[in-house]
Amino acid sequence: ALIYCKAMKLNFMFYADIYAPAIPLFHAFGRIGCFLGGCCYGIESHFGVVYNGVERFPVQIIECVCNLLIVRFLFYLSKKNLKNGTLLALYLIIYPVIRFTLEFFRGDEIRGFMLGLSTSQWISIALFIVGIIMMFKLYFKNMHKKDTFHENSTI
């Protein structure tokens, strides 16, 4: 999408904000699929769902609900007069915090670990940093510029 927008001289951040709520929405559907398929399950618990005779924390459903809350929040903010790229940056800040935390409740250890953190937690850290950098560039680097809702301006 970035390459296409550059080639067509379109503002990538404008379109990224349009599609930003779709990312957690489709992710929520994916987590329902994980729940129904029995993958990405949670740790053993005294409540939850039974997989192969073991009661597990319903981490897939929790992540689904969190993603739907992010969708709602991003839709709410989309009505505000924010700088282009804000919704994407906020998604990249909010979702990694949720995913990082929920990884502690995952019971499928096939994901890989390094220095005590799962691969998904390392990716979450990277995405969080990218989101913070984006937000910093949007709101603090050029405080005198206001680039809101301009489809034809370039990045």
Buried (B, 14 or more C-beta within 10 A) or exposed (E): EEEEBEEEEBBBBBBBBBEBBEBBBEBBEBBBEBBEEEEBBBBEBEEBBEBEEEBBBBBBBBBBEBBBBBBEBBEEBBEEEBBBBBBBBBBBBBBBBBBBBBBEBBBBEEEEEEEEBBEBBBBBEEBBEBBEEBBEEBBEEEEEEEBEEEEEEEB
